Amino acid sequence: MGLFNRYKKNSLIKRGVELENQGKYEEALNCYDKIILELDPGYAKAWYNKGVIFGKMGKVKEALECYNKTIKLNPEYFEAFVNKGVELKQFGEYEDAIECYDKALNSNSNCFEAWYNKGFAFAKLGEYVEAIESYDKALGVDPENVGAWNNRGSALIYVGEYVEAINSYDKALELDSKETEAWYNKGFAFAKLGRYVDAIESYDKALELDPQKIEALFNKGAAFVKLGKYREALKNLDKTLELNPNCENALEIKKLILKALKK
């Protein structure tokens, strides 16, 4: 009977994953519930997989309940700690999320997802040095992760390390030249250094990939203002206002430019 149960559980797990990949979440949940209700209520993997499904369905409370049950059954189930932290993030509970990531790292110090999400949580708390350290650890595990290089750059901007931030964005762009956010953020870092021509070039790259990226249009306009190229600035501010007629910063700068051009 034990061998049969093991075979049945494995079959239901496999079927549940297949259904999940097809987007048939309710049917996948039925597979896992069949394991829990009929075969083995203490099967941690079934509880964990239920949590994953609930997370994909946006049912955060139910996902957390499943991850808590998983952890109770198997305190070394580091993936459950990571996912619990990710769900806590939805409520803005970043400190509790970091605790979860630390528990995951106690079981697996090379867990990329734990280091990466820990960096994200620290950044949300305004603890940018700790965020950078976490992203560095994540990149030590996966040096080709575009998101980690990009987020590391953004944290470096907050601590005023603009050159190092640009280096991070360059790493991201080496891996994926179509990463819009990296081009935009690189432009922002150049602008912070007063390198407005370089900033405009980066904003242009971002706008090639996403012509409606309003932040890039606005900041490109602002960079042209810094260069004294008011008519070019107006073109970009007008495009910004086409996308968002209520953009106060664009309206204010445009007003000042028009006033200056009348003199």
C-alpha positions as CSV (number, residue, x, y, z in Angstrom):
1,M,0.0,0.0,0.0
2,G,2.9,2.3,0.8
3,L,4.4,1.8,-2.6
4,F,1.1,2.4,-4.3
5,N,0.6,5.6,-2.3
6,R,4.0,6.8,-3.3
7,Y,3.3,6.1,-7.0
8,K,-0.1,7.7,-6.8
9,K,1.3,10.9,-5.1
10,N,4.0,11.2,-7.7
11,S,1.4,10.8,-10.5
12,L,-0.8,13.4,-9.0
13,I,2.1,15.9,-8.5
14,K,3.2,15.4,-12.1
15,R,-0.4,15.9,-13.3
16,G,-0.8,19.0,-11.1
17,V,2.3,20.6,-12.6
18,E,1.1,19.8,-16.1
19,L,-2.3,21.4,-15.4
20,E,-0.6,24.4,-13.8
21,N,1.6,24.9,-16.9
22,Q,-1.6,24.9,-19.0
23,G,-3.1,27.6,-16.8
24,K,-5.7,25.1,-15.4
25,Y,-5.2,26.2,-11.8
26,E,-8.4,24.8,-10.2
27,E,-7.8,21.4,-11.8
28,A,-4.2,21.5,-10.5
29,L,-5.5,22.3,-7.0
30,N,-7.8,19.3,-7.2
31,C,-4.8,17.1,-7.8
32,Y,-3.0,18.4,-4.7
33,D,-6.2,18.3,-2.6
34,K,-6.6,14.6,-3.6
35,I,-3.2,13.9,-2.2
36,I,-3.8,15.8,1.1
37,L,-7.4,14.5,1.7
38,E,-7.0,10.9,0.5
39,L,-3.4,9.9,0.6
40,D,-1.1,11.9,2.8
41,P,-2.1,15.1,4.7
42,G,1.5,15.6,5.7
43,Y,3.0,15.7,2.2
44,A,4.9,19.0,2.2
45,K,5.3,19.1,-1.6
46,A,1.5,19.1,-2.2
47,W,1.1,22.0,0.3
48,Y,3.9,23.9,-1.4
49,N,2.5,23.4,-4.9
50,K,-0.9,24.5,-3.7
51,G,0.8,27.7,-2.4
52,V,2.4,28.3,-5.8
53,I,-1.0,27.9,-7.5
54,F,-2.7,30.3,-5.1
55,G,0.1,32.8,-5.6
56,K,-0.4,32.7,-9.4
57,M,-4.2,33.2,-8.8
58,G,-3.5,36.3,-6.7
59,K,-4.8,34.6,-3.5
60,V,-2.1,35.8,-1.2
61,K,-3.8,34.8,2.1
62,E,-4.4,31.2,0.9
63,A,-0.8,31.0,-0.5
64,L,0.6,32.1,2.8
65,E,-1.4,29.5,4.6
66,C,-0.1,26.8,2.3
67,Y,3.5,27.9,2.7
68,N,3.2,28.0,6.5
69,K,1.8,24.5,6.5
70,T,4.7,23.4,4.2
71,I,7.3,25.0,6.6
72,K,5.6,23.3,9.6
73,L,5.9,19.9,7.9
74,N,9.5,20.6,6.6
75,P,11.4,23.5,8.2
76,E,14.2,22.9,5.7
77,Y,11.9,23.6,2.7
78,F,13.8,26.8,1.6
79,E,11.6,27.4,-1.5
80,A,8.6,27.7,0.8
81,F,10.4,30.4,2.8
82,V,11.3,32.3,-0.4
83,N,7.8,32.2,-1.7
84,K,6.4,33.2,1.7
85,G,8.6,36.2,1.6
86,V,7.5,37.1,-1.9
87,E,3.8,36.9,-0.8
88,L,4.5,39.0,2.3
89,K,5.9,41.6,-0.1
90,Q,2.4,42.1,-1.5
91,F,1.4,43.5,1.9
92,G,4.4,45.7,2.2
93,E,5.8,43.5,5.1
94,Y,9.4,43.8,3.9
95,E,11.1,43.1,7.3
96,D,9.1,39.9,7.7
97,A,9.9,39.0,4.1
98,I,13.7,39.5,4.8
99,E,13.3,37.1,7.8
100,C,11.9,34.5,5.4
101,Y,14.7,35.0,3.0
102,D,17.3,34.6,5.8
103,K,15.7,31.3,6.8
104,A,15.8,30.1,3.3
105,L,19.5,31.1,3.1
106,N,20.2,29.2,6.3
107,S,19.1,26.0,4.4
108,N,20.6,27.0,1.1
109,S,23.2,29.8,1.1
110,N,23.3,29.7,-2.8
111,C,19.6,30.4,-3.3
112,F,19.5,33.1,-5.9
113,E,15.9,33.9,-5.4
114,A,16.4,34.5,-1.7
115,W,19.4,36.9,-2.2
116,Y,17.6,38.7,-5.1
117,N,14.3,39.2,-3.3
118,K,16.2,40.2,-0.1
119,G,17.9,43.0,-2.1
120,F,14.5,44.1,-3.4
121,A,13.0,44.2,0.1
122,F,16.0,46.2,1.5
123,A,15.6,48.7,-1.3
124,K,11.9,49.1,-0.5
125,L,13.0,49.8,3.1
126,G,15.5,52.5,1.9
127,E,18.4,50.3,3.1
128,Y,20.4,50.6,-0.2
129,V,23.8,49.5,1.1
130,E,22.2,46.2,2.3
131,A,20.3,45.9,-1.0
132,I,23.6,46.2,-3.0
133,E,25.2,43.6,-0.8
134,S,22.3,41.2,-1.4
135,Y,22.3,41.8,-5.2
136,D,26.1,41.2,-5.1
137,K,25.4,37.8,-3.4
138,A,22.7,37.0,-6.0
139,L,25.1,37.8,-8.8
140,G,27.7,35.6,-7.3
141,V,25.2,32.8,-7.8
142,D,23.9,33.9,-11.2
143,P,26.2,36.5,-12.8
144,E,24.0,36.6,-15.9
145,N,20.8,37.7,-14.3
146,V,19.7,41.0,-16.0
147,G,17.3,42.0,-13.3
148,A,19.9,41.7,-10.6
149,W,22.4,43.9,-12.5
150,N,19.6,46.5,-13.2
151,N,18.3,46.6,-9.6
152,R,21.9,46.8,-8.3
153,G,22.4,49.9,-10.5
154,S,19.2,51.5,-9.1
155,A,20.4,50.9,-5.5
156,L,23.8,52.4,-6.4
157,I,22.0,55.5,-7.7
158,Y,20.4,56.0,-4.3
159,V,23.8,56.1,-2.6
160,G,25.2,58.5,-5.2
161,E,27.5,55.9,-6.9
162,Y,26.5,56.9,-10.4
163,V,29.6,55.6,-12.3
164,E,29.3,52.2,-10.6
165,A,25.5,52.3,-11.4
166,I,26.3,52.8,-15.1
167,N,28.7,49.9,-14.9
168,S,25.9,47.7,-13.6
169,Y,23.5,48.8,-16.3
170,D,26.2,48.1,-18.9
171,K,26.4,44.6,-17.6
172,A,22.7,44.2,-17.9
173,L,22.8,45.5,-21.4
174,E,25.6,43.2,-22.4
175,L,23.3,40.4,-21.5
176,D,20.2,41.9,-23.0
177,S,20.5,44.9,-25.3
178,K,16.7,45.3,-25.3
179,E,16.3,45.8,-21.6
180,T,14.4,49.1,-21.7
181,E,14.7,49.8,-17.9
182,A,18.5,49.5,-18.1
183,W,18.7,52.0,-20.9
184,Y,16.4,54.4,-19.1
185,N,18.2,54.0,-15.8
186,K,21.6,54.5,-17.4
187,G,20.3,57.8,-18.9
188,F,19.2,58.9,-15.4
189,A,22.6,58.1,-14.0
190,F,24.4,60.0,-16.8
191,A,22.1,63.0,-16.1
192,K,23.1,62.8,-12.4
193,L,26.7,63.1,-13.5
194,G,25.8,66.1,-15.7
195,R,26.6,64.1,-18.8
196,Y,23.4,65.2,-20.6
197,V,24.4,64.2,-24.2
198,D,25.1,60.7,-23.0
199,A,21.8,60.7,-21.0
200,I,19.9,61.7,-24.1
201,E,21.5,58.9,-26.1
202,S,20.4,56.4,-23.4
203,Y,16.9,57.8,-23.3
204,D,16.7,57.4,-27.1
205,K,17.6,53.8,-26.8
206,A,14.9,53.3,-24.2
207,L,12.4,55.1,-26.4
208,E,13.3,53.0,-29.5
209,L,12.2,50.0,-27.4
210,D,9.2,51.7,-25.8
211,P,8.1,54.9,-27.6
212,Q,5.5,55.6,-24.9
213,K,7.9,55.5,-21.9
214,I,6.8,58.7,-20.4
215,E,9.7,59.0,-17.9
216,A,12.2,58.8,-20.7
217,L,10.4,61.4,-22.8
218,F,10.2,63.8,-19.8
219,N,13.8,63.3,-18.7
220,K,15.1,63.6,-22.3
221,G,13.3,67.0,-22.4
222,A,14.8,68.0,-19.1
223,A,18.3,67.0,-20.4
224,F,17.8,69.2,-23.4
225,V,16.9,72.1,-21.1
226,K,20.2,71.6,-19.3
227,L,22.0,71.8,-22.7
228,G,20.1,75.0,-23.5
229,K,18.3,73.3,-26.5
230,Y,14.8,74.6,-25.6
231,R,13.0,73.7,-28.9
232,E,14.2,70.1,-28.6
233,A,13.1,70.2,-25.0
234,L,9.7,71.4,-26.0
235,K,9.2,68.6,-28.5
236,N,9.8,66.0,-25.8
237,L,7.7,67.8,-23.2
238,D,4.9,68.0,-25.7
239,K,5.1,64.2,-26.3
240,T,5.1,63.7,-22.6
241,L,1.9,65.8,-22.3
242,E,0.3,63.9,-25.1
243,L,0.6,60.8,-23.0
244,N,-0.2,62.5,-19.7
245,P,-1.8,66.0,-20.1
246,N,-1.7,66.4,-16.3
247,C,2.0,66.0,-15.9
248,E,2.7,69.0,-13.6
249,N,6.5,68.9,-14.0
250,A,6.2,68.9,-17.8
251,L,3.7,71.7,-17.7
252,E,5.8,73.8,-15.4
253,I,9.0,73.4,-17.4
254,K,7.2,74.0,-20.7
255,K,5.8,77.2,-19.2
256,L,9.3,78.4,-18.2
257,I,10.7,77.6,-21.6
258,L,8.0,79.5,-23.5
259,K,8.6,82.4,-21.2
260,A,12.4,82.3,-21.8
261,L,11.9,82.1,-25.6
262,K,9.7,85.2,-25.6
263,K,12.5,87.3,-24.2
